[in-house]
Amino acid sequence: MTKKFYLQPDKDAGWGLIYRLNNLWQKVDIPAEQGDYDSWNNILDRIYCNLLYRQNMEVTKDEVSGKILEVKLNEDAVNIFNFLTKNLFRNKSEFLKASKLPPTPINKNNILIWRSRWYHSVMMKDIWLRKYMQELGLYLKEVEKSPGTALFGGG
């Protein structure tokens, strides 16, 4: 007879989450600074997935067969994330369309406008994720006296 044993982690699951999120946030700035919006967005998506690990999933099944018809997350954060992502892809799509047109002065301007809108939509997603982490209590704690406030005479 085979003896079964289960490993019991000696650390709280929160530590693993903190390490994963920290590693992902360390990777964000490089593609953002290099203008690699797709890589920047992909890292933000990984952060988002890590933030939703405790959320319940709503599963819709066919009443007769029991076959799964749909699986979704149902909360405000999901709706905000979906809105930001749709906006981002719309701006990226418009940028790519403008980039394929002949290089006229008007089109060059449109390319710059759509690239800027694409950038700002990824940036907005980045900012929202940081704020969402703060709501969840997973971002850095703000204190009155810190090395950061010393810079402005408050340390």
Chimera marker file (.cmm) of the C-alpha trace (Angstrom):
<marker_set name="trace">
<marker id="1" x="0.000" y="0.000" z="0.000" r="1" g="1" b="0" radius="0.5"/>
<marker id="2" x="1.322" y="3.403" z="-0.973" r="1" g="1" b="0" radius="0.5"/>
<marker id="3" x="1.471" y="5.931" z="1.796" r="1" g="1" b="0" radius="0.5"/>
<marker id="4" x="0.157" y="9.351" z="0.808" r="1" g="1" b="0" radius="0.5"/>
<marker id="5" x="1.552" y="12.461" z="2.358" r="1" g="1" b="0" radius="0.5"/>
<marker id="6" x="0.860" y="16.060" z="1.600" r="1" g="1" b="0" radius="0.5"/>
<marker id="7" x="3.310" y="18.904" z="1.843" r="1" g="1" b="0" radius="0.5"/>
<marker id="8" x="2.229" y="21.705" z="4.096" r="1" g="1" b="0" radius="0.5"/>
<marker id="9" x="3.733" y="25.067" z="3.157" r="1" g="1" b="0" radius="0.5"/>
<marker id="10" x="5.441" y="26.731" z="6.072" r="1" g="1" b="0" radius="0.5"/>
<marker id="11" x="4.678" y="30.207" z="4.764" r="1" g="1" b="0" radius="0.5"/>
<marker id="12" x="1.394" y="31.967" z="4.260" r="1" g="1" b="0" radius="0.5"/>
<marker id="13" x="0.181" y="32.080" z="0.632" r="1" g="1" b="0" radius="0.5"/>
<marker id="14" x="0.373" y="35.846" z="0.830" r="1" g="1" b="0" radius="0.5"/>
<marker id="15" x="4.171" y="35.705" z="0.812" r="1" g="1" b="0" radius="0.5"/>
<marker id="16" x="4.191" y="33.915" z="-2.541" r="1" g="1" b="0" radius="0.5"/>
<marker id="17" x="1.794" y="36.482" z="-3.940" r="1" g="1" b="0" radius="0.5"/>
<marker id="18" x="3.945" y="39.355" z="-2.680" r="1" g="1" b="0" radius="0.5"/>
<marker id="19" x="7.074" y="37.857" z="-4.260" r="1" g="1" b="0" radius="0.5"/>
<marker id="20" x="5.325" y="37.239" z="-7.592" r="1" g="1" b="0" radius="0.5"/>
<marker id="21" x="3.853" y="40.738" z="-7.698" r="1" g="1" b="0" radius="0.5"/>
<marker id="22" x="7.159" y="42.320" z="-6.734" r="1" g="1" b="0" radius="0.5"/>
<marker id="23" x="8.971" y="40.431" z="-9.495" r="1" g="1" b="0" radius="0.5"/>
<marker id="24" x="6.349" y="41.454" z="-12.046" r="1" g="1" b="0" radius="0.5"/>
<marker id="25" x="6.416" y="45.129" z="-11.022" r="1" g="1" b="0" radius="0.5"/>
<marker id="26" x="10.214" y="45.082" z="-11.369" r="1" g="1" b="0" radius="0.5"/>
<marker id="27" x="9.750" y="44.116" z="-15.021" r="1" g="1" b="0" radius="0.5"/>
<marker id="28" x="7.188" y="46.826" z="-15.876" r="1" g="1" b="0" radius="0.5"/>
<marker id="29" x="9.389" y="49.881" z="-16.265" r="1" g="1" b="0" radius="0.5"/>
<marker id="30" x="11.789" y="48.540" z="-18.904" r="1" g="1" b="0" radius="0.5"/>
<marker id="31" x="9.207" y="47.946" z="-21.675" r="1" g="1" b="0" radius="0.5"/>
<marker id="32" x="7.335" y="51.108" z="-20.636" r="1" g="1" b="0" radius="0.5"/>
<marker id="33" x="10.480" y="53.194" z="-21.030" r="1" g="1" b="0" radius="0.5"/>
<marker id="34" x="11.405" y="51.490" z="-24.309" r="1" g="1" b="0" radius="0.5"/>
<marker id="35" x="7.977" y="52.089" z="-25.833" r="1" g="1" b="0" radius="0.5"/>
<marker id="36" x="7.227" y="48.344" z="-26.016" r="1" g="1" b="0" radius="0.5"/>
<marker id="37" x="3.555" y="48.737" z="-25.163" r="1" g="1" b="0" radius="0.5"/>
<marker id="38" x="2.664" y="45.110" z="-25.926" r="1" g="1" b="0" radius="0.5"/>
<marker id="39" x="5.219" y="43.737" z="-23.436" r="1" g="1" b="0" radius="0.5"/>
<marker id="40" x="4.228" y="46.363" z="-20.884" r="1" g="1" b="0" radius="0.5"/>
<marker id="41" x="0.579" y="45.359" z="-21.262" r="1" g="1" b="0" radius="0.5"/>
<marker id="42" x="1.384" y="41.642" z="-21.009" r="1" g="1" b="0" radius="0.5"/>
<marker id="43" x="3.142" y="42.171" z="-17.680" r="1" g="1" b="0" radius="0.5"/>
<marker id="44" x="0.193" y="44.221" z="-16.424" r="1" g="1" b="0" radius="0.5"/>
<marker id="45" x="-2.116" y="41.350" z="-17.393" r="1" g="1" b="0" radius="0.5"/>
<marker id="46" x="0.029" y="38.941" z="-15.329" r="1" g="1" b="0" radius="0.5"/>
<marker id="47" x="-0.214" y="41.302" z="-12.347" r="1" g="1" b="0" radius="0.5"/>
<marker id="48" x="-3.987" y="41.435" z="-12.765" r="1" g="1" b="0" radius="0.5"/>
<marker id="49" x="-4.254" y="37.635" z="-12.848" r="1" g="1" b="0" radius="0.5"/>
<marker id="50" x="-2.294" y="37.422" z="-9.607" r="1" g="1" b="0" radius="0.5"/>
<marker id="51" x="-4.573" y="39.968" z="-7.950" r="1" g="1" b="0" radius="0.5"/>
<marker id="52" x="-7.719" y="37.973" z="-8.764" r="1" g="1" b="0" radius="0.5"/>
<marker id="53" x="-6.572" y="34.602" z="-7.470" r="1" g="1" b="0" radius="0.5"/>
<marker id="54" x="-9.057" y="34.677" z="-4.563" r="1" g="1" b="0" radius="0.5"/>
<marker id="55" x="-12.096" y="35.841" z="-6.528" r="1" g="1" b="0" radius="0.5"/>
<marker id="56" x="-14.931" y="33.410" z="-7.067" r="1" g="1" b="0" radius="0.5"/>
<marker id="57" x="-15.741" y="32.328" z="-10.589" r="1" g="1" b="0" radius="0.5"/>
<marker id="58" x="-19.297" y="32.192" z="-11.847" r="1" g="1" b="0" radius="0.5"/>
<marker id="59" x="-19.849" y="28.970" z="-13.805" r="1" g="1" b="0" radius="0.5"/>
<marker id="60" x="-22.901" y="28.577" z="-16.051" r="1" g="1" b="0" radius="0.5"/>
<marker id="61" x="-23.790" y="24.995" z="-17.010" r="1" g="1" b="0" radius="0.5"/>
<marker id="62" x="-26.287" y="23.491" z="-19.404" r="1" g="1" b="0" radius="0.5"/>
<marker id="63" x="-29.149" y="22.158" z="-17.268" r="1" g="1" b="0" radius="0.5"/>
<marker id="64" x="-29.533" y="18.950" z="-19.293" r="1" g="1" b="0" radius="0.5"/>
<marker id="65" x="-25.988" y="17.883" z="-20.129" r="1" g="1" b="0" radius="0.5"/>
<marker id="66" x="-24.122" y="19.620" z="-17.309" r="1" g="1" b="0" radius="0.5"/>
<marker id="67" x="-21.702" y="20.948" z="-19.924" r="1" g="1" b="0" radius="0.5"/>
<marker id="68" x="-19.992" y="24.197" z="-18.973" r="1" g="1" b="0" radius="0.5"/>
<marker id="69" x="-21.288" y="27.050" z="-21.116" r="1" g="1" b="0" radius="0.5"/>
<marker id="70" x="-19.470" y="30.011" z="-19.592" r="1" g="1" b="0" radius="0.5"/>
<marker id="71" x="-17.000" y="30.885" z="-16.856" r="1" g="1" b="0" radius="0.5"/>
<marker id="72" x="-16.576" y="34.466" z="-15.726" r="1" g="1" b="0" radius="0.5"/>
<marker id="73" x="-15.477" y="36.662" z="-12.882" r="1" g="1" b="0" radius="0.5"/>
<marker id="74" x="-18.197" y="38.979" z="-11.683" r="1" g="1" b="0" radius="0.5"/>
<marker id="75" x="-17.069" y="42.112" z="-9.848" r="1" g="1" b="0" radius="0.5"/>
<marker id="76" x="-16.311" y="45.786" z="-10.413" r="1" g="1" b="0" radius="0.5"/>
<marker id="77" x="-12.559" y="45.233" z="-10.831" r="1" g="1" b="0" radius="0.5"/>
<marker id="78" x="-13.218" y="42.862" z="-13.740" r="1" g="1" b="0" radius="0.5"/>
<marker id="79" x="-15.453" y="45.422" z="-15.430" r="1" g="1" b="0" radius="0.5"/>
<marker id="80" x="-12.846" y="48.178" z="-15.004" r="1" g="1" b="0" radius="0.5"/>
<marker id="81" x="-10.062" y="45.926" z="-16.297" r="1" g="1" b="0" radius="0.5"/>
<marker id="82" x="-12.149" y="44.893" z="-19.317" r="1" g="1" b="0" radius="0.5"/>
<marker id="83" x="-12.982" y="48.523" z="-20.119" r="1" g="1" b="0" radius="0.5"/>
<marker id="84" x="-9.320" y="49.575" z="-19.904" r="1" g="1" b="0" radius="0.5"/>
<marker id="85" x="-8.213" y="46.615" z="-22.025" r="1" g="1" b="0" radius="0.5"/>
<marker id="86" x="-10.820" y="47.278" z="-24.743" r="1" g="1" b="0" radius="0.5"/>
<marker id="87" x="-9.801" y="50.941" z="-24.854" r="1" g="1" b="0" radius="0.5"/>
<marker id="88" x="-6.142" y="49.950" z="-25.103" r="1" g="1" b="0" radius="0.5"/>
<marker id="89" x="-6.733" y="47.568" z="-28.001" r="1" g="1" b="0" radius="0.5"/>
<marker id="90" x="-8.926" y="50.077" z="-29.832" r="1" g="1" b="0" radius="0.5"/>
<marker id="91" x="-6.138" y="52.663" z="-29.637" r="1" g="1" b="0" radius="0.5"/>
<marker id="92" x="-3.525" y="50.103" z="-30.701" r="1" g="1" b="0" radius="0.5"/>
<marker id="93" x="-5.707" y="49.046" z="-33.644" r="1" g="1" b="0" radius="0.5"/>
<marker id="94" x="-6.132" y="52.656" z="-34.798" r="1" g="1" b="0" radius="0.5"/>
<marker id="95" x="-2.369" y="53.208" z="-34.509" r="1" g="1" b="0" radius="0.5"/>
<marker id="96" x="-1.669" y="50.115" z="-36.631" r="1" g="1" b="0" radius="0.5"/>
<marker id="97" x="-4.224" y="51.207" z="-39.251" r="1" g="1" b="0" radius="0.5"/>
<marker id="98" x="-2.688" y="54.678" z="-39.474" r="1" g="1" b="0" radius="0.5"/>
<marker id="99" x="0.810" y="53.144" z="-39.718" r="1" g="1" b="0" radius="0.5"/>
<marker id="100" x="-0.180" y="51.215" z="-42.859" r="1" g="1" b="0" radius="0.5"/>
<marker id="101" x="-1.377" y="54.292" z="-44.755" r="1" g="1" b="0" radius="0.5"/>
<marker id="102" x="0.898" y="56.263" z="-47.109" r="1" g="1" b="0" radius="0.5"/>
<marker id="103" x="3.178" y="58.727" z="-45.269" r="1" g="1" b="0" radius="0.5"/>
<marker id="104" x="1.432" y="62.058" z="-45.726" r="1" g="1" b="0" radius="0.5"/>
<marker id="105" x="1.824" y="64.974" z="-43.289" r="1" g="1" b="0" radius="0.5"/>
<marker id="106" x="-1.722" y="64.434" z="-42.001" r="1" g="1" b="0" radius="0.5"/>
<marker id="107" x="-1.202" y="60.705" z="-41.591" r="1" g="1" b="0" radius="0.5"/>
<marker id="108" x="2.130" y="61.210" z="-39.796" r="1" g="1" b="0" radius="0.5"/>
<marker id="109" x="0.239" y="63.384" z="-37.324" r="1" g="1" b="0" radius="0.5"/>
<marker id="110" x="-2.468" y="60.708" z="-36.943" r="1" g="1" b="0" radius="0.5"/>
<marker id="111" x="0.200" y="58.094" z="-36.251" r="1" g="1" b="0" radius="0.5"/>
<marker id="112" x="1.602" y="60.250" z="-33.448" r="1" g="1" b="0" radius="0.5"/>
<marker id="113" x="-1.859" y="60.890" z="-32.020" r="1" g="1" b="0" radius="0.5"/>
<marker id="114" x="-2.842" y="57.200" z="-31.993" r="1" g="1" b="0" radius="0.5"/>
<marker id="115" x="0.511" y="56.114" z="-30.597" r="1" g="1" b="0" radius="0.5"/>
<marker id="116" x="0.084" y="58.650" z="-27.797" r="1" g="1" b="0" radius="0.5"/>
<marker id="117" x="-3.447" y="57.397" z="-27.103" r="1" g="1" b="0" radius="0.5"/>
<marker id="118" x="-2.177" y="53.805" z="-27.058" r="1" g="1" b="0" radius="0.5"/>
<marker id="119" x="0.571" y="54.807" z="-24.596" r="1" g="1" b="0" radius="0.5"/>
<marker id="120" x="-1.876" y="56.636" z="-22.337" r="1" g="1" b="0" radius="0.5"/>
<marker id="121" x="-4.287" y="53.704" z="-22.319" r="1" g="1" b="0" radius="0.5"/>
<marker id="122" x="-1.520" y="51.315" z="-21.154" r="1" g="1" b="0" radius="0.5"/>
<marker id="123" x="-0.422" y="53.907" z="-18.601" r="1" g="1" b="0" radius="0.5"/>
<marker id="124" x="-3.996" y="54.218" z="-17.283" r="1" g="1" b="0" radius="0.5"/>
<marker id="125" x="-4.150" y="50.435" z="-16.870" r="1" g="1" b="0" radius="0.5"/>
<marker id="126" x="-0.836" y="50.555" z="-14.979" r="1" g="1" b="0" radius="0.5"/>
<marker id="127" x="-2.090" y="53.311" z="-12.667" r="1" g="1" b="0" radius="0.5"/>
<marker id="128" x="-5.394" y="51.538" z="-12.037" r="1" g="1" b="0" radius="0.5"/>
<marker id="129" x="-3.617" y="48.296" z="-11.116" r="1" g="1" b="0" radius="0.5"/>
<marker id="130" x="-1.490" y="50.148" z="-8.571" r="1" g="1" b="0" radius="0.5"/>
<marker id="131" x="-4.605" y="51.749" z="-7.082" r="1" g="1" b="0" radius="0.5"/>
<marker id="132" x="-6.405" y="48.397" z="-7.068" r="1" g="1" b="0" radius="0.5"/>
<marker id="133" x="-3.467" y="46.814" z="-5.233" r="1" g="1" b="0" radius="0.5"/>
<marker id="134" x="-3.708" y="49.634" z="-2.675" r="1" g="1" b="0" radius="0.5"/>
<marker id="135" x="-7.433" y="48.867" z="-2.188" r="1" g="1" b="0" radius="0.5"/>
<marker id="136" x="-6.559" y="45.210" z="-1.603" r="1" g="1" b="0" radius="0.5"/>
<marker id="137" x="-3.886" y="46.179" z="0.909" r="1" g="1" b="0" radius="0.5"/>
<marker id="138" x="-1.114" y="44.744" z="-1.260" r="1" g="1" b="0" radius="0.5"/>
<marker id="139" x="0.735" y="47.902" z="-2.199" r="1" g="1" b="0" radius="0.5"/>
<marker id="140" x="3.289" y="49.718" z="-0.089" r="1" g="1" b="0" radius="0.5"/>
<marker id="141" x="1.976" y="51.210" z="3.121" r="1" g="1" b="0" radius="0.5"/>
<marker id="142" x="2.112" y="54.996" z="3.221" r="1" g="1" b="0" radius="0.5"/>
<marker id="143" x="3.421" y="56.474" z="6.461" r="1" g="1" b="0" radius="0.5"/>
<marker id="144" x="3.846" y="60.030" z="7.699" r="1" g="1" b="0" radius="0.5"/>
<marker id="145" x="7.620" y="59.907" z="8.225" r="1" g="1" b="0" radius="0.5"/>
<marker id="146" x="9.604" y="58.005" z="5.656" r="1" g="1" b="0" radius="0.5"/>
<marker id="147" x="12.715" y="58.464" z="3.527" r="1" g="1" b="0" radius="0.5"/>
<marker id="148" x="10.403" y="59.604" z="0.712" r="1" g="1" b="0" radius="0.5"/>
<marker id="149" x="8.962" y="62.463" z="2.738" r="1" g="1" b="0" radius="0.5"/>
<marker id="150" x="12.437" y="63.550" z="3.916" r="1" g="1" b="0" radius="0.5"/>
<marker id="151" x="13.108" y="64.676" z="0.363" r="1" g="1" b="0" radius="0.5"/>
<marker id="152" x="10.354" y="67.255" z="0.736" r="1" g="1" b="0" radius="0.5"/>
<marker id="153" x="11.319" y="68.361" z="4.259" r="1" g="1" b="0" radius="0.5"/>
<marker id="154" x="8.962" y="66.027" z="6.117" r="1" g="1" b="0" radius="0.5"/>
<marker id="155" x="11.426" y="63.297" z="7.173" r="1" g="1" b="0" radius="0.5"/>
<link id1="1" id2="2" r="1" g="1" b="0" radius="0.2"/>
<link id1="2" id2="3" r="1" g="1" b="0" radius="0.2"/>
<link id1="3" id2="4" r="1" g="1" b="0" radius="0.2"/>
<link id1="4" id2="5" r="1" g="1" b="0" radius="0.2"/>
<link id1="5" id2="6" r="1" g="1" b="0" radius="0.2"/>
<link id1="6" id2="7" r="1" g="1" b="0" radius="0.2"/>
<link id1="7" id2="8" r="1" g="1" b="0" radius="0.2"/>
<link id1="8" id2="9" r="1" g="1" b="0" radius="0.2"/>
<link id1="9" id2="10" r="1" g="1" b="0" radius="0.2"/>
<link id1="10" id2="11" r="1" g="1" b="0" radius="0.2"/>
<link id1="11" id2="12" r="1" g="1" b="0" radius="0.2"/>
<link id1="12" id2="13" r="1" g="1" b="0" radius="0.2"/>
<link id1="13" id2="14" r="1" g="1" b="0" radius="0.2"/>
<link id1="14" id2="15" r="1" g="1" b="0" radius="0.2"/>
<link id1="15" id2="16" r="1" g="1" b="0" radius="0.2"/>
<link id1="16" id2="17" r="1" g="1" b="0" radius="0.2"/>
<link id1="17" id2="18" r="1" g="1" b="0" radius="0.2"/>
<link id1="18" id2="19" r="1" g="1" b="0" radius="0.2"/>
<link id1="19" id2="20" r="1" g="1" b="0" radius="0.2"/>
<link id1="20" id2="21" r="1" g="1" b="0" radius="0.2"/>
<link id1="21" id2="22" r="1" g="1" b="0" radius="0.2"/>
<link id1="22" id2="23" r="1" g="1" b="0" radius="0.2"/>
<link id1="23" id2="24" r="1" g="1" b="0" radius="0.2"/>
<link id1="24" id2="25" r="1" g="1" b="0" radius="0.2"/>
<link id1="25" id2="26" r="1" g="1" b="0" radius="0.2"/>
<link id1="26" id2="27" r="1" g="1" b="0" radius="0.2"/>
<link id1="27" id2="28" r="1" g="1" b="0" radius="0.2"/>
<link id1="28" id2="29" r="1" g="1" b="0" radius="0.2"/>
<link id1="29" id2="30" r="1" g="1" b="0" radius="0.2"/>
<link id1="30" id2="31" r="1" g="1" b="0" radius="0.2"/>
<link id1="31" id2="32" r="1" g="1" b="0" radius="0.2"/>
<link id1="32" id2="33" r="1" g="1" b="0" radius="0.2"/>
<link id1="33" id2="34" r="1" g="1" b="0" radius="0.2"/>
<link id1="34" id2="35" r="1" g="1" b="0" radius="0.2"/>
<link id1="35" id2="36" r="1" g="1" b="0" radius="0.2"/>
<link id1="36" id2="37" r="1" g="1" b="0" radius="0.2"/>
<link id1="37" id2="38" r="1" g="1" b="0" radius="0.2"/>
<link id1="38" id2="39" r="1" g="1" b="0" radius="0.2"/>
<link id1="39" id2="40" r="1" g="1" b="0" radius="0.2"/>
<link id1="40" id2="41" r="1" g="1" b="0" radius="0.2"/>
<link id1="41" id2="42" r="1" g="1" b="0" radius="0.2"/>
<link id1="42" id2="43" r="1" g="1" b="0" radius="0.2"/>
<link id1="43" id2="44" r="1" g="1" b="0" radius="0.2"/>
<link id1="44" id2="45" r="1" g="1" b="0" radius="0.2"/>
<link id1="45" id2="46" r="1" g="1" b="0" radius="0.2"/>
<link id1="46" id2="47" r="1" g="1" b="0" radius="0.2"/>
<link id1="47" id2="48" r="1" g="1" b="0" radius="0.2"/>
<link id1="48" id2="49" r="1" g="1" b="0" radius="0.2"/>
<link id1="49" id2="50" r="1" g="1" b="0" radius="0.2"/>
<link id1="50" id2="51" r="1" g="1" b="0" radius="0.2"/>
<link id1="51" id2="52" r="1" g="1" b="0" radius="0.2"/>
<link id1="52" id2="53" r="1" g="1" b="0" radius="0.2"/>
<link id1="53" id2="54" r="1" g="1" b="0" radius="0.2"/>
<link id1="54" id2="55" r="1" g="1" b="0" radius="0.2"/>
<link id1="55" id2="56" r="1" g="1" b="0" radius="0.2"/>
<link id1="56" id2="57" r="1" g="1" b="0" radius="0.2"/>
<link id1="57" id2="58" r="1" g="1" b="0" radius="0.2"/>
<link id1="58" id2="59" r="1" g="1" b="0" radius="0.2"/>
<link id1="59" id2="60" r="1" g="1" b="0" radius="0.2"/>
<link id1="60" id2="61" r="1" g="1" b="0" radius="0.2"/>
<link id1="61" id2="62" r="1" g="1" b="0" radius="0.2"/>
<link id1="62" id2="63" r="1" g="1" b="0" radius="0.2"/>
<link id1="63" id2="64" r="1" g="1" b="0" radius="0.2"/>
<link id1="64" id2="65" r="1" g="1" b="0" radius="0.2"/>
<link id1="65" id2="66" r="1" g="1" b="0" radius="0.2"/>
<link id1="66" id2="67" r="1" g="1" b="0" radius="0.2"/>
<link id1="67" id2="68" r="1" g="1" b="0" radius="0.2"/>
<link id1="68" id2="69" r="1" g="1" b="0" radius="0.2"/>
<link id1="69" id2="70" r="1" g="1" b="0" radius="0.2"/>
<link id1="70" id2="71" r="1" g="1" b="0" radius="0.2"/>
<link id1="71" id2="72" r="1" g="1" b="0" radius="0.2"/>
<link id1="72" id2="73" r="1" g="1" b="0" radius="0.2"/>
<link id1="73" id2="74" r="1" g="1" b="0" radius="0.2"/>
<link id1="74" id2="75" r="1" g="1" b="0" radius="0.2"/>
<link id1="75" id2="76" r="1" g="1" b="0" radius="0.2"/>
<link id1="76" id2="77" r="1" g="1" b="0" radius="0.2"/>
<link id1="77" id2="78" r="1" g="1" b="0" radius="0.2"/>
<link id1="78" id2="79" r="1" g="1" b="0" radius="0.2"/>
<link id1="79" id2="80" r="1" g="1" b="0" radius="0.2"/>
<link id1="80" id2="81" r="1" g="1" b="0" radius="0.2"/>
<link id1="81" id2="82" r="1" g="1" b="0" radius="0.2"/>
<link id1="82" id2="83" r="1" g="1" b="0" radius="0.2"/>
<link id1="83" id2="84" r="1" g="1" b="0" radius="0.2"/>
<link id1="84" id2="85" r="1" g="1" b="0" radius="0.2"/>
<link id1="85" id2="86" r="1" g="1" b="0" radius="0.2"/>
<link id1="86" id2="87" r="1" g="1" b="0" radius="0.2"/>
<link id1="87" id2="88" r="1" g="1" b="0" radius="0.2"/>
<link id1="88" id2="89" r="1" g="1" b="0" radius="0.2"/>
<link id1="89" id2="90" r="1" g="1" b="0" radius="0.2"/>
<link id1="90" id2="91" r="1" g="1" b="0" radius="0.2"/>
<link id1="91" id2="92" r="1" g="1" b="0" radius="0.2"/>
<link id1="92" id2="93" r="1" g="1" b="0" radius="0.2"/>
<link id1="93" id2="94" r="1" g="1" b="0" radius="0.2"/>
<link id1="94" id2="95" r="1" g="1" b="0" radius="0.2"/>
<link id1="95" id2="96" r="1" g="1" b="0" radius="0.2"/>
<link id1="96" id2="97" r="1" g="1" b="0" radius="0.2"/>
<link id1="97" id2="98" r="1" g="1" b="0" radius="0.2"/>
<link id1="98" id2="99" r="1" g="1" b="0" radius="0.2"/>
<link id1="99" id2="100" r="1" g="1" b="0" radius="0.2"/>
<link id1="100" id2="101" r="1" g="1" b="0" radius="0.2"/>
<link id1="101" id2="102" r="1" g="1" b="0" radius="0.2"/>
<link id1="102" id2="103" r="1" g="1" b="0" radius="0.2"/>
<link id1="103" id2="104" r="1" g="1" b="0" radius="0.2"/>
<link id1="104" id2="105" r="1" g="1" b="0" radius="0.2"/>
<link id1="105" id2="106" r="1" g="1" b="0" radius="0.2"/>
<link id1="106" id2="107" r="1" g="1" b="0" radius="0.2"/>
<link id1="107" id2="108" r="1" g="1" b="0" radius="0.2"/>
<link id1="108" id2="109" r="1" g="1" b="0" radius="0.2"/>
<link id1="109" id2="110" r="1" g="1" b="0" radius="0.2"/>
<link id1="110" id2="111" r="1" g="1" b="0" radius="0.2"/>
<link id1="111" id2="112" r="1" g="1" b="0" radius="0.2"/>
<link id1="112" id2="113" r="1" g="1" b="0" radius="0.2"/>
<link id1="113" id2="114" r="1" g="1" b="0" radius="0.2"/>
<link id1="114" id2="115" r="1" g="1" b="0" radius="0.2"/>
<link id1="115" id2="116" r="1" g="1" b="0" radius="0.2"/>
<link id1="116" id2="117" r="1" g="1" b="0" radius="0.2"/>
<link id1="117" id2="118" r="1" g="1" b="0" radius="0.2"/>
<link id1="118" id2="119" r="1" g="1" b="0" radius="0.2"/>
<link id1="119" id2="120" r="1" g="1" b="0" radius="0.2"/>
<link id1="120" id2="121" r="1" g="1" b="0" radius="0.2"/>
<link id1="121" id2="122" r="1" g="1" b="0" radius="0.2"/>
<link id1="122" id2="123" r="1" g="1" b="0" radius="0.2"/>
<link id1="123" id2="124" r="1" g="1" b="0" radius="0.2"/>
<link id1="124" id2="125" r="1" g="1" b="0" radius="0.2"/>
<link id1="125" id2="126" r="1" g="1" b="0" radius="0.2"/>
<link id1="126" id2="127" r="1" g="1" b="0" radius="0.2"/>
<link id1="127" id2="128" r="1" g="1" b="0" radius="0.2"/>
<link id1="128" id2="129" r="1" g="1" b="0" radius="0.2"/>
<link id1="129" id2="130" r="1" g="1" b="0" radius="0.2"/>
<link id1="130" id2="131" r="1" g="1" b="0" radius="0.2"/>
<link id1="131" id2="132" r="1" g="1" b="0" radius="0.2"/>
<link id1="132" id2="133" r="1" g="1" b="0" radius="0.2"/>
<link id1="133" id2="134" r="1" g="1" b="0" radius="0.2"/>
<link id1="134" id2="135" r="1" g="1" b="0" radius="0.2"/>
<link id1="135" id2="136" r="1" g="1" b="0" radius="0.2"/>
<link id1="136" id2="137" r="1" g="1" b="0" radius="0.2"/>
<link id1="137" id2="138" r="1" g="1" b="0" radius="0.2"/>
<link id1="138" id2="139" r="1" g="1" b="0" radius="0.2"/>
<link id1="139" id2="140" r="1" g="1" b="0" radius="0.2"/>
<link id1="140" id2="141" r="1" g="1" b="0" radius="0.2"/>
<link id1="141" id2="142" r="1" g="1" b="0" radius="0.2"/>
<link id1="142" id2="143" r="1" g="1" b="0" radius="0.2"/>
<link id1="143" id2="144" r="1" g="1" b="0" radius="0.2"/>
<link id1="144" id2="145" r="1" g="1" b="0" radius="0.2"/>
<link id1="145" id2="146" r="1" g="1" b="0" radius="0.2"/>
<link id1="146" id2="147" r="1" g="1" b="0" radius="0.2"/>
<link id1="147" id2="148" r="1" g="1" b="0" radius="0.2"/>
<link id1="148" id2="149" r="1" g="1" b="0" radius="0.2"/>
<link id1="149" id2="150" r="1" g="1" b="0" radius="0.2"/>
<link id1="150" id2="151" r="1" g="1" b="0" radius="0.2"/>
<link id1="151" id2="152" r="1" g="1" b="0" radius="0.2"/>
<link id1="152" id2="153" r="1" g="1" b="0" radius="0.2"/>
<link id1="153" id2="154" r="1" g="1" b="0" radius="0.2"/>
<link id1="154" id2="155" r="1" g="1" b="0" radius="0.2"/>
</marker_set>
